[in-house]
Amino acid sequence: MFLEKLKEFPKNLYVLIITIIGFLIFILTTTLVFASINQMVPPPYGILDFEFAWVPEQVLIIFASWGSSGMAAETLAIYWDFLYIVGYGSFIFGAILLVTRKLEEKLQKIGLWMTLAPILAGIFDIIENINLLVMLDMAPTFSSFVPFIASLMALIKFSVLILGIVFFFVALVIVIIKLIRKRD
């Protein structure tokens, strides 16, 4: 199995570096970029409302609320989101891989498969972003299926990410319990 190679490659130091760099990209993009852009978008609708609009009518309501300046700000945010994908993807991938290497047998095999979660989430996020950009660029004449595709990709993205993150925390608890038992 190709995932078996992840047990040893890349070395833990490199995985740790990738994880830290991903974490820094994640944090800096969230705090410096998205926080600033979110202030340029008038309430009550935010990016999550747009991601989960599902139908053209709801998208157009959101766009009317945002106006041209809000739509321009969200377009900028979506372009920044491509860097954000690299950040959260490498951060979560590295965290899962590091804890998975401390597991054994079936749990380790599950963990190796779970390392794919942030990668898959990133792919779904890219497809989502492309559809969001199509809507922003072609409003109000975008195809009626575009909001559905964007929302479906967002739903899958968040589901896969949550699955990976839950696995990480469960695995981390298991590793900590094993360490405590070894000391006793």
N, C-alpha and C positions, 0 to 999 in steps of 0.2 A: 504494500500500500504506500502511495506517495507521501501520505501524511506521517508515516513512520520516521521519515528523515527529520521531521521537526523535533523529534526527541533529543537530537544532538546538534542539529544545524539550524540556524546559526548559533554560535556560542552564546551562553547566557549574557556575557558582557555586551555583545552586539544587540541582543534582544532588549536588554535593559536600556541601552542608548536609544534604540528605536522607540521604545515605550516612553522614555522621558521626553524625547523630541516631539513625539505625537502629543503627549500631555501638554507641553508648552504651546504647541500650535493650537490645540483645543482651547486652552485657557486664554491665551492672548487674543485669538480670534473672537471668542465669546465676549471677553471683557472690553477689548479695545474697538473692535470692528462692529460686531452685532449690536452692542449696547448703544453705540453712537447712531447707527443706522435706524434702530428701533425708535429713537427719539424723533426721527424725521418722518415717521409714518403716523398719520393721525389715527386716533382710536375711533371706533371700538375694535377694528379688525387688525389682527397681526398675521404673521407668516403662517402660523399653524392653521388659522382659519382659511387661508388661501390654499395651503397644502391639502386640506380636507374639505374643500368646497364641493367636490363631487359633480356638480352640474353647472352648465354655463350661466344660468340665471344667478346663482349664488356668487360666482366669480365676478359678474358684472356689477352686482351690488357692492362687493368688496372694492372693486376698482373705482366705482363712483364715490365711495367713502374716502378712498386714498387720494383721488385726484392725480394729476400728472406728476406732481412732485413725489407723492407717496409711491406711485408705481415706479418712478425712476430710482427711488431709494431701495425698493424691494428688488429691482433688477440688479442693482449693485450688490445687495446682500446675497443674491443667488450666485453671482459670479464668485464672491468670496467663499461661498459654501463649498465650492470645489476644493479649495485649500482645507477647509474645515473637515471634509470627508477624509482627506489624508491624515489630518490630526487625530480625529476620533478613531479612525480605522486602525492606524498604527498603535495608538494608545491601548485600545481594547484588545487588539490582536496580541500585542506584547504581554499585557497583563494576563490574558487567558493562557498564553503559551508558558509563561514563567510558572504559574501555579500548576498547570497541567504536568509539567516536568517533575513535580514533586508527588504526583499521584502514581498509582500502580494499577496494572491490569485493565479491567473494564472501564474504570473511571478515567484512566489515562487515554484509552482509546476514544471515549466520548469527548474528552477534552481536546484531543487532536482534531476531531471533527468540529468542535465548537470554535476552533481558531478560524474556521471559515465564516463564522457569523458576521464579524465586522467587514470582511471582504464582500460578502454577499450584500450586506446592508449598504455598503458604499456603491455597489453596482446599481442597486435599486434607487439609491439617492441620486445618482447621475441621471438615470432615466427620468426620475421625478423632476429634477432641475431642468432638464431639456424641455419637458412639457410645460413647466411653469414659465420658462422663458418664451416659449411659443405663444402662450396666452398673453403675456405682457407685451410681446412684440406685435401680435396680430389682433389685439383687442379692437373692436368687439367681434371680429370676423373669424376667430379661430374655430376649428372643427368641434362639434359637440362632444366627441369622445375624448378630447384632450384633458378636460378636467377629471374625468373618470380615471384615465390612465395615471395622471399625476397623483390622485388621491389613493388609488390602489397601490402604487409604488411606495407612497408614504406609509401606508398601513403595513405593508410587508416589511419595509425598512425598519420601522419602529418595533414590530413584532420580533424580527430576527435579532435586533440589537438588544431588546429586553431579554430574550432567551439567552444570549451570550453573556450579558451582565449578570443575570441570575445564576447561571452556571458558575461564573467566576466567583461570586460571593459564597455559594454553597461549597465549591471546591476549596476556597480559602479557609472556610471554617473547618473543613475536614483536615486540611494540612495543619492548621493550628492545633486541632485536637490531637493529631498524631504526634506533633512536636511536644506537646504537654505530657502525653503518655510516655514518650521516650525518656523524658527527664525524671519521671517518677520511678 
